[in-house]
Amino acid sequence: GLKMGQDYYDDLQAKYTHKKDLFLKGLDDLKIAHTDPQGAYFVLADIGPYMRKGESDVDFCLEMAEKVGVACVPGTSFFNENVNHIVRVHFAKKDETLYEALERLSHLKEKMG
């Protein structure tokens, strides 16, 4: 990697910035609150409004994968604090995959209710 020219890194940054912007705009359009990552290829999303009372983020993630078809990682995997309403979603995917995930997430409330 140290022998790669600057063009390689510029292209890589542009590629991942595009993916991030595409996915975050989609989450914004769906009114799903999220972080704006500054160097990672995942976003932390707030699933609190979609959870049932007393439901764990682990159970939510399992059910969402099954019913909605979008996989995410429970936030409790990353936090020492008692945070149960955050999930981690990876966006380093093909545009088509991101569009499909956003389409599926558009049905989150009805499928998880």
N, C-alpha and C positions, 0 to 999 in steps of 0.2 A: 503494500500500500504506500510505502514511503516513496516509491519510484513513480507513482502515478502523477500525471500532470494536473495542473489546476483545473483544466477543462473537465476532467473526470469528476472532481468534487463539485464543481459548479453544476454539472448536469445532474449529479446525484441529489444535490440540495433542491434543484428545481423540480425534480421528479417527486420527491417526498413532500415538498411544499404544496405541489398541485394536489396530491392525494389528501393531505391534511385539509386544505382549503375546501375541496370537494366534499369531504365527509363532514366537516364542521358546519358548512352551509346547510347540508342536509339535516343535520341534527337541529340547527337553528330553525329551519323551516318546520320541523316536527315539534318544536318547542320542548326539546329534551335538553335540559341544562347540562353543561359539560365544561371541562377545563380547556384551555388553549395551550397545548404542549409547545414548549420552546425548543425541544431537541429530541423528543421521543417519537416513536411511531405508534403510539396508543393514546387514547383519550380516556379520562375518567368521566363517567356519565352518572347523573343523579337519577336513580330509578325509584326514589321514594314515592312519587305520585302514582306509581303503577303497582306498588306492593300491597298485599293484603296485611291487615293488622296482625302483628306477631310473626310475620313471615321472615325467614332469614334470607340474606343475600345469596347464600349457597342454594337454597331451595328455589329461589327466584331464577337464578342462572340456569339450573337444570330444567326447570319448566319452560323457560324462554327458549332454550335450545330446541326442546321438543315441540312446542306449540308455535313458535314464531320462526324458528329456523335460523336464528342468529346466536352465535356463541359469544360469551363474555366470561371474564374471570371475576369472582366475588372480591369486593374491596377488602373484606376482612382478611384476605390472604396477604395484604400489604400493610395494614395499619395495626398498631398496638392499641390505639384508641378504640372505643366502642362505636365504630362507624359501620352501619349496616345497610346503608342506602346508596352506596357507590359501587359501580362496576367498571372494570377496565376493558376497553374495546380496542382491538388492533385495527389499524387502517392501512397497513402496508400491503395492499392488495391491488389487483387489477381494477381499473375504473368500473368495468362491468360488474364485478363482485361488490364493489362499494355501492353502486346504484341499486343492485338487487337487495343488499342488506338494508339500505334506507327504505326501499319499497316494503320490505317485510316489517321493518320497525314502524312503518306508518300504521300498521294494524296491531301494534303492541297492546294498546288499551283494550280493544275488543277481544283479543285472543287470550289475554292474561286475566281478564275479569272473572 
